[in-house]
Amino acid sequence: MNFPPEIKYTEDHEWIRIDGDIATIGITDHAQNELGDIVYVDINTIGDALQKGEIFGSVEAVKTVSDLFIPIAGTVLEVNEKLDGEPELVNTDPYGDGWMVKISIDSPGEEGGLLSAEDYQKFIGA
């Protein structure tokens, strides 16, 4: 499994990569592996201002549907349109082409409470 050290992780299995006041968010390699083949990504929160922990969408796999939780407060700026036609990108490249949303960050520094790659590995028992 892959745990890029430059990103932060949540106990809900989302990852976040921060670049200035914009953050890119997706689900972790562990999460996509647990879910299995992803067949549909449903995100309709563009323009929504969300608080940390609110649901920004859902992901549907062959065996289950799972909600997606925003790791920090922000406004959804962009949804990865590639996922409409290729939801399997979440399985094959969760930290790259399988990203889900980009947000503008409301409170810089809020990510301080998130997990490092090492802490996330401990959390999932990897």
MMTF fields as JSON, N, C-alpha, C and O atoms, coordinates in Angstrom:
{
  "mmtfVersion": "1.0.0",
  "mmtfProducer": "UNKNOWN",
  "numBonds": 503,
  "numAtoms": 504,
  "numGroups": 126,
  "numChains": 1,
  "numModels": 1,
  "chainsPerModel": [1],
  "groupsPerChain": [126],
  "chainIdList": ["A"],
  "bondAtomList": [4, 2, 8, 6, 12, 10, 16, 14, 20, 18, 24, 22, 28, 26, 32, 30, 36, 34, 40, 38, 44, 42, 48, 46, 52, 50, 56, 54, 60, 58, 64, 62, 68, 66, 72, 70, 76, 74, 80, 78, 84, 82, 88, 86, 92, 90, 96, 94, 100, 98, 104, 102, 108, 106, 112, 110, 116, 114, 120, 118, 124, 122, 128, 126, 132, 130, 136, 134, 140, 138, 144, 142, 148, 146, 152, 150, 156, 154, 160, 158, 164, 162, 168, 166, 172, 170, 176, 174, 180, 178, 184, 182, 188, 186, 192, 190, 196, 194, 200, 198, 204, 202, 208, 206, 212, 210, 216, 214, 220, 218, 224, 222, 228, 226, 232, 230, 236, 234, 240, 238, 244, 242, 248, 246, 252, 250, 256, 254, 260, 258, 264, 262, 268, 266, 272, 270, 276, 274, 280, 278, 284, 282, 288, 286, 292, 290, 296, 294, 300, 298, 304, 302, 308, 306, 312, 310, 316, 314, 320, 318, 324, 322, 328, 326, 332, 330, 336, 334, 340, 338, 344, 342, 348, 346, 352, 350, 356, 354, 360, 358, 364, 362, 368, 366, 372, 370, 376, 374, 380, 378, 384, 382, 388, 386, 392, 390, 396, 394, 400, 398, 404, 402, 408, 406, 412, 410, 416, 414, 420, 418, 424, 422, 428, 426, 432, 430, 436, 434, 440, 438, 444, 442, 448, 446, 452, 450, 456, 454, 460, 458, 464, 462, 468, 466, 472, 470, 476, 474, 480, 478, 484, 482, 488, 486, 492, 490, 496, 494, 500, 498],
  "bondOrderList": [1, 1, 1, 1, 1, 1, 1, 1, 1, 1, 1, 1, 1, 1, 1, 1, 1, 1, 1, 1, 1, 1, 1, 1, 1, 1, 1, 1, 1, 1, 1, 1, 1, 1, 1, 1, 1, 1, 1, 1, 1, 1, 1, 1, 1, 1, 1, 1, 1, 1, 1, 1, 1, 1, 1, 1, 1, 1, 1, 1, 1, 1, 1, 1, 1, 1, 1, 1, 1, 1, 1, 1, 1, 1, 1, 1, 1, 1, 1, 1, 1, 1, 1, 1, 1, 1, 1, 1, 1, 1, 1, 1, 1, 1, 1, 1, 1, 1, 1, 1, 1, 1, 1, 1, 1, 1, 1, 1, 1, 1, 1, 1, 1, 1, 1, 1, 1, 1, 1, 1, 1, 1, 1, 1, 1],
  "groupList": [{"groupName": "MET", "atomNameList": ["N", "CA", "C", "O"], "elementList": ["N", "C", "C", "O"], "formalChargeList": [0, 0, 0, 0], "bondAtomList": [1, 0, 2, 1, 3, 2], "bondOrderList": [1, 1, 2], "singleLetterCode": "M", "chemCompType": "L-PEPTIDE LINKING"}, {"groupName": "ASN", "atomNameList": ["N", "CA", "C", "O"], "elementList": ["N", "C", "C", "O"], "formalChargeList": [0, 0, 0, 0], "bondAtomList": [1, 0, 2, 1, 3, 2], "bondOrderList": [1, 1, 2], "singleLetterCode": "N", "chemCompType": "L-PEPTIDE LINKING"}, {"groupName": "PHE", "atomNameList": ["N", "CA", "C", "O"], "elementList": ["N", "C", "C", "O"], "formalChargeList": [0, 0, 0, 0], "bondAtomList": [1, 0, 2, 1, 3, 2], "bondOrderList": [1, 1, 2], "singleLetterCode": "F", "chemCompType": "L-PEPTIDE LINKING"}, {"groupName": "PRO", "atomNameList": ["N", "CA", "C", "O"], "elementList": ["N", "C", "C", "O"], "formalChargeList": [0, 0, 0, 0], "bondAtomList": [1, 0, 2, 1, 3, 2], "bondOrderList": [1, 1, 2], "singleLetterCode": "P", "chemCompType": "L-PEPTIDE LINKING"}, {"groupName": "GLU", "atomNameList": ["N", "CA", "C", "O"], "elementList": ["N", "C", "C", "O"], "formalChargeList": [0, 0, 0, 0], "bondAtomList": [1, 0, 2, 1, 3, 2], "bondOrderList": [1, 1, 2], "singleLetterCode": "E", "chemCompType": "L-PEPTIDE LINKING"}, {"groupName": "ILE", "atomNameList": ["N", "CA", "C", "O"], "elementList": ["N", "C", "C", "O"], "formalChargeList": [0, 0, 0, 0], "bondAtomList": [1, 0, 2, 1, 3, 2], "bondOrderList": [1, 1, 2], "singleLetterCode": "I", "chemCompType": "L-PEPTIDE LINKING"}, {"groupName": "LYS", "atomNameList": ["N", "CA", "C", "O"], "elementList": ["N", "C", "C", "O"], "formalChargeList": [0, 0, 0, 0], "bondAtomList": [1, 0, 2, 1, 3, 2], "bondOrderList": [1, 1, 2], "singleLetterCode": "K", "chemCompType": "L-PEPTIDE LINKING"}, {"groupName": "TYR", "atomNameList": ["N", "CA", "C", "O"], "elementList": ["N", "C", "C", "O"], "formalChargeList": [0, 0, 0, 0], "bondAtomList": [1, 0, 2, 1, 3, 2], "bondOrderList": [1, 1, 2], "singleLetterCode": "Y", "chemCompType": "L-PEPTIDE LINKING"}, {"groupName": "THR", "atomNameList": ["N", "CA", "C", "O"], "elementList": ["N", "C", "C", "O"], "formalChargeList": [0, 0, 0, 0], "bondAtomList": [1, 0, 2, 1, 3, 2], "bondOrderList": [1, 1, 2], "singleLetterCode": "T", "chemCompType": "L-PEPTIDE LINKING"}, {"groupName": "ASP", "atomNameList": ["N", "CA", "C", "O"], "elementList": ["N", "C", "C", "O"], "formalChargeList": [0, 0, 0, 0], "bondAtomList": [1, 0, 2, 1, 3, 2], "bondOrderList": [1, 1, 2], "singleLetterCode": "D", "chemCompType": "L-PEPTIDE LINKING"}, {"groupName": "HIS", "atomNameList": ["N", "CA", "C", "O"], "elementList": ["N", "C", "C", "O"], "formalChargeList": [0, 0, 0, 0], "bondAtomList": [1, 0, 2, 1, 3, 2], "bondOrderList": [1, 1, 2], "singleLetterCode": "H", "chemCompType": "L-PEPTIDE LINKING"}, {"groupName": "TRP", "atomNameList": ["N", "CA", "C", "O"], "elementList": ["N", "C", "C", "O"], "formalChargeList": [0, 0, 0, 0], "bondAtomList": [1, 0, 2, 1, 3, 2], "bondOrderList": [1, 1, 2], "singleLetterCode": "W", "chemCompType": "L-PEPTIDE LINKING"}, {"groupName": "ARG", "atomNameList": ["N", "CA", "C", "O"], "elementList": ["N", "C", "C", "O"], "formalChargeList": [0, 0, 0, 0], "bondAtomList": [1, 0, 2, 1, 3, 2], "bondOrderList": [1, 1, 2], "singleLetterCode": "R", "chemCompType": "L-PEPTIDE LINKING"}, {"groupName": "GLY", "atomNameList": ["N", "CA", "C", "O"], "elementList": ["N", "C", "C", "O"], "formalChargeList": [0, 0, 0, 0], "bondAtomList": [1, 0, 2, 1, 3, 2], "bondOrderList": [1, 1, 2], "singleLetterCode": "G", "chemCompType": "PEPTIDE LINKING"}, {"groupName": "ALA", "atomNameList": ["N", "CA", "C", "O"], "elementList": ["N", "C", "C", "O"], "formalChargeList": [0, 0, 0, 0], "bondAtomList": [1, 0, 2, 1, 3, 2], "bondOrderList": [1, 1, 2], "singleLetterCode": "A", "chemCompType": "L-PEPTIDE LINKING"}, {"groupName": "GLN", "atomNameList": ["N", "CA", "C", "O"], "elementList": ["N", "C", "C", "O"], "formalChargeList": [0, 0, 0, 0], "bondAtomList": [1, 0, 2, 1, 3, 2], "bondOrderList": [1, 1, 2], "singleLetterCode": "Q", "chemCompType": "L-PEPTIDE LINKING"}, {"groupName": "LEU", "atomNameList": ["N", "CA", "C", "O"], "elementList": ["N", "C", "C", "O"], "formalChargeList": [0, 0, 0, 0], "bondAtomList": [1, 0, 2, 1, 3, 2], "bondOrderList": [1, 1, 2], "singleLetterCode": "L", "chemCompType": "L-PEPTIDE LINKING"}, {"groupName": "VAL", "atomNameList": ["N", "CA", "C", "O"], "elementList": ["N", "C", "C", "O"], "formalChargeList": [0, 0, 0, 0], "bondAtomList": [1, 0, 2, 1, 3, 2], "bondOrderList": [1, 1, 2], "singleLetterCode": "V", "chemCompType": "L-PEPTIDE LINKING"}, {"groupName": "SER", "atomNameList": ["N", "CA", "C", "O"], "elementList": ["N", "C", "C", "O"], "formalChargeList": [0, 0, 0, 0], "bondAtomList": [1, 0, 2, 1, 3, 2], "bondOrderList": [1, 1, 2], "singleLetterCode": "S", "chemCompType": "L-PEPTIDE LINKING"}],
  "groupTypeList": [0, 1, 2, 3, 3, 4, 5, 6, 7, 8, 4, 9, 10, 4, 11, 5, 12, 5, 9, 13, 9, 5, 14, 8, 5, 13, 5, 8, 9, 10, 14, 15, 1, 4, 16, 13, 9, 5, 17, 7, 17, 9, 5, 1, 8, 5, 13, 9, 14, 16, 15, 6, 13, 4, 5, 2, 13, 18, 17, 4, 14, 17, 6, 8, 17, 18, 9, 16, 2, 5, 3, 5, 14, 13, 8, 17, 16, 4, 17, 1, 4, 6, 16, 9, 13, 4, 3, 4, 16, 17, 1, 8, 9, 3, 7, 13, 9, 13, 11, 0, 17, 6, 5, 18, 5, 9, 18, 3, 13, 4, 4, 13, 13, 16, 16, 18, 14, 4, 9, 7, 15, 6, 2, 5, 13, 14],
  "groupIdList": [1, 2, 3, 4, 5, 6, 7, 8, 9, 10, 11, 12, 13, 14, 15, 16, 17, 18, 19, 20, 21, 22, 23, 24, 25, 26, 27, 28, 29, 30, 31, 32, 33, 34, 35, 36, 37, 38, 39, 40, 41, 42, 43, 44, 45, 46, 47, 48, 49, 50, 51, 52, 53, 54, 55, 56, 57, 58, 59, 60, 61, 62, 63, 64, 65, 66, 67, 68, 69, 70, 71, 72, 73, 74, 75, 76, 77, 78, 79, 80, 81, 82, 83, 84, 85, 86, 87, 88, 89, 90, 91, 92, 93, 94, 95, 96, 97, 98, 99, 100, 101, 102, 103, 104, 105, 106, 107, 108, 109, 110, 111, 112, 113, 114, 115, 116, 117, 118, 119, 120, 121, 122, 123, 124, 125, 126],
  "secStructList": [7, 7, 7, 7, 6, 6, 1, 3, 3, 7, 6, 6, 1, 3, 3, 3, 3, 3, 3, 6, 6, 3, 3, 3, 3, 3, 3, 7, 2, 2, 2, 2, 2, 2, 2, 7, 1, 3, 3, 3, 3, 3, 7, 7, 7, 6, 6, 7, 3, 3, 7, 6, 6, 7, 3, 3, 3, 3, 3, 3, 3, 1, 1, 7, 3, 3, 3, 3, 3, 7, 1, 1, 7, 3, 3, 3, 3, 3, 3, 7, 6, 2, 2, 2, 2, 7, 6, 6, 2, 2, 2, 2, 7, 6, 6, 6, 6, 6, 7, 7, 3, 3, 3, 3, 3, 1, 1, 6, 6, 4, 4, 4, 4, 1, 5, 7, 2, 2, 2, 2, 2, 2, 2, 2, 6, 7],
  "xCoordList": [0.831, 0.0, 0.87, 2.019, 0.294, 1.027, 0.579, -0.62, 1.552, 1.265, 2.179, 3.181, 1.852, 2.728, 2.934, 1.964, 4.2, 4.476, 4.103, 3.992, 3.911, 3.657, 2.192, 1.849, 1.328, -0.086, -0.524, 0.18, -1.704, -2.28, -3.455, -4.023, -3.803, -4.823, -5.841, -5.554, -7.045, -8.062, -8.383, -8.058, -9.022, -9.46, -10.655, -11.038, -11.251, -12.328, -11.78, -12.546, -10.439, -9.728, -9.754, -9.681, -9.86, -9.631, -8.197, -7.584, -7.677, -6.372, -6.565, -7.545, -5.612, -5.665, -4.254, -3.312, -4.136, -2.862, -3.097, -3.961, -2.325, -2.524, -1.466, -0.272, -1.95, -1.07, -1.543, -2.449, -0.918, -1.345, -2.686, -2.822, -3.691, -5.016, -6.007, -7.218, -5.47, -6.281, -5.871, -4.688, -6.87, -6.585, -7.255, -8.386, -6.548, -7.081, -7.359, -6.553, -8.522, -8.974, -9.406, -9.977, -9.127, -9.571, -9.649, -9.579, -9.795, -9.761, -8.432, -7.792, -8.029, -6.715, -6.651, -7.669, -5.436, -5.188, -5.811, -6.389, -5.688, -6.29, -7.811, -8.4, -8.44, -9.899, -10.371, -11.311, -9.72, -10.162, -9.948, -10.726, -8.907, -8.636, -9.72, -10.157, -10.149, -11.199, -12.552, -13.331, -12.828, -14.105, -14.22, -15.302, -13.107, -13.138, -13.368, -13.104, -13.857, -14.021, -15.034, -16.211, -14.566, -15.426, -16.138, -15.51, -17.472, -18.272, -18.923, -19.38, -18.969, -19.619, -19.162, -19.069, -18.879, -18.534, -19.591, -19.786, -20.271, -21.366, -20.984, -20.997, -20.646, -20.293, -21.051, -20.827, -21.941, -22.695, -22.673, -23.698, -21.481, -21.338, -20.529, -20.042, -20.377, -19.62, -20.261, -21.476, -19.408, -19.882, -20.34, -20.598, -20.444, -20.902, -19.768, -18.644, -20.08, -19.153, -19.44, -20.542, -18.459, -18.645, -17.742, -16.623, -18.255, -17.468, -16.744, -17.178, -15.643, -14.873, -15.81, -16.615, -15.7, -16.479, -17.797, -18.45, -18.206, -19.454, -19.245, -18.128, -20.337, -20.288, -20.21, -21.017, -19.226, -19.12, -19.52, -19.548, -19.825, -20.239, -20.233, -20.148, -20.327, -20.261, -19.579, -19.491, -19.107, -18.463, -19.16, -19.403, -19.474, -20.176, -19.236, -18.663, -19.101, -18.314, -19.285, -20.48, -18.773, -19.617, -20.385, -21.553, -19.714, -20.353, -20.932, -21.61, -20.694, -21.165, -21.149, -20.568, -21.79, -21.72, -21.133, -21.517, -20.211, -19.551, -19.581, -19.293, -19.934, -19.916, -18.489, -17.578, -18.307, -17.013, -17.092, -18.017, -16.131, -16.139, -15.023, -13.88, -15.354, -14.383, -13.428, -13.892, -12.1, -11.157, -10.977, -10.644, -11.197, -11.1, -12.18, -12.692, -12.516, -13.552, -13.089, -11.933, -14.01, -13.69, -14.864, -15.902, -14.668, -15.689, -15.24, -14.115, -16.122, -15.795, -15.706, -16.688, -14.526, -14.269, -14.4, -14.846, -14.001, -13.902, -14.109, -13.699, -14.752, -14.915, -14.167, -14.197, -13.511, -12.764, -13.735, -14.306, -13.919, -14.878, -14.48, -15.333, -13.194, -12.749, -13.452, -13.641, -13.838, -14.435, -15.828, -16.312, -16.486, -17.803, -17.718, -18.558, -16.708, -16.563, -15.61, -15.647, -14.742, -13.73, -13.624, -12.583, -14.662, -14.582, -13.473, -13.019, -13.043, -11.983, -10.642, -9.721, -10.514, -9.285, -9.021, -7.87, -10.086, -9.918, -9.198, -8.421, -9.442, -8.759, -7.324, -6.415, -7.121, -5.806, -4.829, -3.618, -5.329, -4.443, -5.101, -5.407, -5.318, -6.082, -5.465, -6.189, -4.14, -3.483, -3.165, -2.649, -3.471, -3.194, -4.477, -5.279, -4.676, -5.863, -7.178, -8.243, -7.123, -8.329, -8.747, -9.6, -8.145, -8.576, -10.052, -10.6, -10.697, -12.149, -12.579, -13.342, -12.108, -12.5, -11.308, -10.319, -11.45, -10.527, -11.362, -12.454, -10.827, -11.543, -10.652, -9.425, -11.297, -10.559, -10.645, -11.715, -9.527, -9.434, -9.974, -9.577, -10.879, -11.433, -10.47, -10.294, -9.853, -9.006, -7.647, -7.465, -6.674, -5.336, -4.818, -4.993, -4.192, -3.674, -4.582, -4.162, -5.831, -6.778, -6.3, -6.688, -5.457, -4.976, -4.007, -3.616, -3.623, -2.695, -3.21, -2.413, -4.521, -5.093, -5.193, -5.687, -4.731, -4.824, -3.622, -2.641, -3.716, -2.677, -1.563, -1.814, -0.333, 0.791, 0.694, -0.095, 1.497, 1.509, 1.852, 1.242, 2.822, 3.239, 2.11, 1.849, 1.449, 0.341, -0.84, -1.495, -1.103, -2.204, -1.912, -2.803, -0.657, -0.282, -0.496, -0.987, -0.135, -0.36, -1.855, -2.293, -2.647, -4.081, -4.754, -5.642, -4.327, -4.95, -4.243, -4.676, -3.156, -2.438, -1.569, -1.35, -1.065, -0.212, 1.233, 2.091],
  "yCoordList": [-1.189, 0.0, 1.244, 1.232, 2.298, 3.544, 4.573, 4.765, 5.243, 6.283, 7.484, 7.647, 8.329, 9.472, 10.327, 10.708, 10.631, 11.366, 12.853, 13.488, 13.415, 14.859, 15.246, 16.427, 14.255, 14.562, 14.159, 13.434, 14.648, 14.337, 13.38, 13.283, 12.681, 11.645, 11.841, 12.497, 11.262, 11.317, 9.904, 8.928, 9.804, 8.505, 7.98, 6.819, 8.844, 8.417, 7.952, 7.617, 7.932, 7.406, 8.336, 7.876, 9.652, 10.626, 11.122, 11.047, 11.626, 12.285, 13.722, 14.04, 14.586, 15.987, 16.466, 16.249, 17.123, 17.721, 19.225, 19.681, 19.992, 21.44, 22.153, 21.872, 23.097, 23.908, 25.354, 25.79, 26.092, 27.465, 27.451, 26.858, 28.116, 28.14, 27.202, 27.304, 26.283, 25.284, 23.89, 23.605, 23.033, 21.659, 20.689, 20.908, 19.623, 18.536, 17.376, 17.064, 16.736, 15.692, 14.451, 14.551, 13.288, 12.025, 10.978, 11.309, 9.715, 8.645, 7.918, 7.907, 7.318, 6.691, 5.376, 4.785, 4.953, 3.672, 2.546, 1.607, 2.652, 1.658, 1.619, 0.542, 2.792, 2.865, 2.242, 1.447, 2.601, 2.035, 0.537, -0.192, 0.07, -1.364, -2.09, -3.176, -1.483, -2.069, -2.058, -3.005, -0.975, -0.861, -1.832, -2.347, -2.078, -2.916, -2.065, -0.863, -2.674, -1.97, -0.835, -1.063, 0.373, 1.55, 1.736, 1.783, 1.841, 1.916, 3.286, 3.593, 4.112, 5.418, 6.354, 5.956, 7.601, 8.638, 9.722, 10.275, 10.028, 11.001, 12.208, 12.145, 13.299, 14.537, 15.672, 15.973, 16.297, 17.421, 18.608, 19.24, 18.894, 19.951, 21.145, 21.939, 21.289, 22.434, 23.727, 23.907, 24.624, 25.903, 25.874, 26.923, 24.678, 24.562, 24.847, 24.379, 25.618, 25.844, 24.764, 24.695, 23.936, 22.802, 22.938, 23.445, 22.477, 22.443, 21.105, 20.106, 21.098, 19.868, 18.751, 18.93, 17.597, 16.428, 16.285, 15.246, 17.328, 17.217, 16.332, 16.179, 15.758, 14.891, 15.735, 16.643, 15.428, 16.149, 15.289, 15.78, 14.03, 13.14, 11.704, 11.429, 10.795, 9.37, 8.618, 9.089, 7.453, 6.588, 5.234, 4.694, 4.701, 3.422, 2.366, 2.52, 1.301, 0.158, -0.992, -0.881, -2.077, -3.216, -3.697, -4.075, -3.68, -4.25, -3.251, -3.667, -1.927, -0.962, 0.469, 0.752, 1.359, 2.797, 3.435, 3.082, 4.366, 4.997, 6.513, 7.047, 7.205, 8.671, 9.178, 8.507, 10.381, 11.055, 12.269, 13.073, 12.404, 13.477, 14.479, 14.092, 15.765, 16.814, 16.903, 17.021, 16.848, 16.822, 18.166, 18.195, 19.28, 20.61, 21.489, 21.174, 22.577, 23.472, 24.16, 24.567, 24.282, 24.962, 24.944, 24.334, 25.632, 25.699, 24.856, 24.994, 23.984, 23.089, 23.912, 24.52, 23.923, 24.694, 23.861, 24.346, 22.596, 21.765, 20.303, 19.851, 19.578, 18.134, 17.504, 18.026, 16.405, 15.713, 15.097, 14.036, 15.755, 15.303, 13.985, 13.278, 13.645, 12.363, 11.181, 10.133, 11.363, 10.254, 9.9, 8.797, 10.824, 10.518, 9.336, 8.436, 9.346, 8.281, 7.188, 6.086, 7.489, 6.525, 6.47, 6.835, 6.029, 5.971, 5.048, 5.169, 4.128, 3.198, 3.892, 3.283, 5.168, 5.923, 6.008, 6.097, 5.981, 5.992, 4.728, 4.769, 3.609, 2.36, 2.342, 1.902, 2.819, 2.683, 3.79, 3.57, 4.981, 6.113, 7.043, 8.193, 6.545, 7.322, 8.673, 9.604, 8.796, 10.053, 10.943, 12.049, 10.46, 11.221, 11.513, 12.344, 10.824, 11.053, 10.709, 11.089, 9.997, 9.615, 10.596, 10.277, 11.804, 12.815, 13.123, 12.869, 13.669, 13.875, 15.329, 15.708, 16.159, 17.574, 18.455, 18.024, 19.718, 20.778, 21.808, 22.177, 22.264, 23.249, 24.458, 24.362, 25.607, 26.738, 26.574, 26.297, 26.745, 26.502, 27.699, 28.837, 27.442, 28.5, 28.93, 30.123, 27.966, 28.253, 27.588, 26.452, 28.289, 27.697, 27.269, 27.982, 26.12, 25.584, 24.525, 23.776, 24.463, 23.468, 22.041, 21.104, 21.887, 20.556, 19.998, 18.834, 20.814, 20.372, 19.184, 18.434, 18.993, 17.881, 16.588, 15.582, 16.606, 15.41, 14.493, 14.874, 13.299, 12.293, 12.405, 12.707, 12.157, 12.026, 10.649, 9.807, 10.427, 9.115, 8.018, 6.949, 8.287, 7.301, 7.027, 5.873, 8.076, 7.905, 7.172, 6.353, 7.476, 6.797, 5.299, 4.469, 4.96, 3.544, 2.834, 1.706, 3.482, 2.894, 2.736, 1.713, 3.757, 3.738, 2.544, 1.912, 2.244, 1.132, -0.203, -1.241, -0.167, -1.403, -1.904, -3.108, -0.98, -1.376, -1.537, -1.866],
  "zCoordList": [0.0, 0.0, 0.0, 0.442, -0.501, -0.687, 0.353, 0.56, 1.017, 2.008, 1.755, 2.452, 0.766, 0.483, 1.736, 2.391, 2.075, 3.317, 3.272, 4.321, 2.08, 1.967, 2.146, 2.092, 2.358, 2.541, 3.95, 4.653, 4.342, 5.653, 5.46, 4.372, 6.528, 6.48, 7.601, 8.603, 7.421, 8.464, 8.93, 8.255, 10.088, 10.586, 9.785, 9.93, 8.932, 8.029, 6.68, 5.777, 6.547, 5.381, 4.169, 3.029, 4.417, 3.351, 3.469, 4.534, 2.365, 2.37, 1.893, 1.22, 2.252, 1.856, 1.535, 2.297, 0.386, -0.049, -0.137, -0.885, 0.63, 0.693, -0.131, -0.032, -0.96, -1.787, -1.653, -2.363, -0.732, -0.472, 0.242, 1.312, -0.361, 0.271, -0.424, -0.227, -1.242, -1.947, -1.455, -1.272, -1.247, -0.829, -1.791, -2.226, -2.116, -2.934, -1.99, -1.113, -2.184, -1.266, -2.042, -3.128, -1.474, -2.039, -0.945, 0.239, -1.331, -0.338, -0.437, -1.489, 0.658, 0.738, -0.039, -0.399, -0.278, -0.929, -0.1, -0.647, 1.209, 2.106, 1.924, 1.831, 1.873, 1.736, 0.429, 0.421, -0.678, -1.962, -1.987, -2.603, -1.327, -1.262, -0.464, -0.846, 0.647, 1.479, 0.758, 0.875, 0.007, -0.692, -1.861, -2.144, -2.534, -3.735, -4.966, -4.95, -6.03, -7.302, -7.187, -6.909, -7.403, -7.32, -8.653, -9.71, -8.58, -9.798, -10.001, -11.102, -8.949, -9.09, -7.979, -6.818, -8.346, -7.376, -7.506, -8.589, -6.415, -6.412, -5.55, -4.321, -6.227, -5.521, -6.19, -7.362, -5.445, -5.991, -5.026, -4.77, -4.498, -3.502, -4.011, -3.206, -5.331, -5.865, -5.371, -5.442, -4.868, -4.366, -2.921, -2.331, -2.339, -0.952, 0.03, -0.149, 1.066, 2.175, 3.215, 3.759, 3.484, 4.386, 5.611, 5.53, 6.729, 7.956, 8.054, 7.48, 8.784, 8.984, 9.424, 10.337, 8.769, 9.127, 8.383, 8.48, 7.631, 6.867, 5.64, 5.146, 5.167, 3.984, 2.719, 2.519, 1.857, 0.577, -0.614, -1.743, -0.386, -1.461, -0.974, 0.222, -1.938, -1.602, -2.729, -3.863, -2.386, -3.36, -3.285, -2.205, -4.464, -4.526, -5.095, -6.174, -4.335, -4.785, -5.053, -4.777, -5.584, -5.917, -4.686, -4.785, -3.508, -2.328, -1.34, -0.401, -1.508, -0.513, -1.04, -2.087, -0.305, -0.561, 0.687, 1.802, 0.513, 1.644, 1.498, 0.427, 2.586, 2.576, 2.592, 3.077, 2.05, 2.017, 2.937, 2.825, 3.84, 4.829, 4.568, 4.323, 4.619, 4.366, 5.576, 6.71, 5.347, 6.472, 7.19, 8.375, 6.474, 7.069, 6.433, 5.359, 7.095, 6.586, 5.304, 5.185, 4.348, 3.102, 2.141, 2.4, 1.022, -0.021, -1.2, -1.68, -1.664, -2.778, -4.067, -4.494, -4.676, -5.891, -7.153, -8.193, -7.045, -8.247, -7.876, -6.808, -8.778, -8.656, -9.828, -10.942, -9.579, -10.625, -11.631, -11.378, -12.758, -13.767, -14.414, -14.952, -14.369, -14.942, -14.28, -14.897, -13.007, -12.262, -12.762, -12.507, -13.476, -14.048, -15.009, -14.977, -15.855, -16.849, -16.436, -16.983, -15.458, -15.034, -13.51, -12.964, -12.813, -11.349, -10.848, -9.71, -11.707, -11.324, -11.101, -10.558, -11.514, -11.23, -9.732, -9.303, -8.94, -7.484, -7.034, -6.079, -7.704, -7.38, -7.889, -7.185, -9.107, -9.734, -9.36, -9.386, -9.009, -8.715, -7.68, -7.992, -6.445, -5.465, -5.109, -4.756, -5.195, -4.816, -6.018, -5.858, -7.21, -8.427, -9.174, -8.746, -10.306, -11.139, -10.446, -10.931, -9.321, -8.598, -7.512, -6.683, -7.508, -6.528, -6.73, -7.803, -5.705, -5.773, -5.824, -6.712, -4.892, -4.895, -4.564, -3.971, -4.979, -4.555, -3.81, -4.242, -2.682, -1.871, -1.597, -1.627, -1.328, -0.771, 0.741, 1.284, 1.409, 2.849, 3.623, 3.372, 4.562, 5.408, 6.51, 6.755, 7.166, 8.327, 8.177, 8.616, 7.552, 7.432, 8.81, 9.798, 8.859, 10.106, 10.717, 11.599, 10.247, 10.776, 10.503, 11.201, 9.485, 9.133, 10.174, 10.094, 11.141, 12.181, 12.971, 13.535, 13.026, 13.773, 12.983, 13.493, 11.752, 10.901, 11.119, 11.758, 10.585, 10.779, 9.739, 8.572, 10.182, 9.253, 8.602, 9.03, 7.57, 6.91, 7.917, 7.912, 8.772, 9.772, 10.773, 11.112, 11.241, 12.193, 11.559, 12.204, 10.291, 9.593, 9.451, 9.632, 9.126, 9.008, 10.334, 10.361, 11.434, 12.755, 13.005, 13.531, 12.626, 12.857, 12.169, 12.741, 10.946, 10.207, 10.443, 9.941, 11.21, 11.527, 10.401, 10.269, 9.576, 8.44, 8.873, 8.053]
}
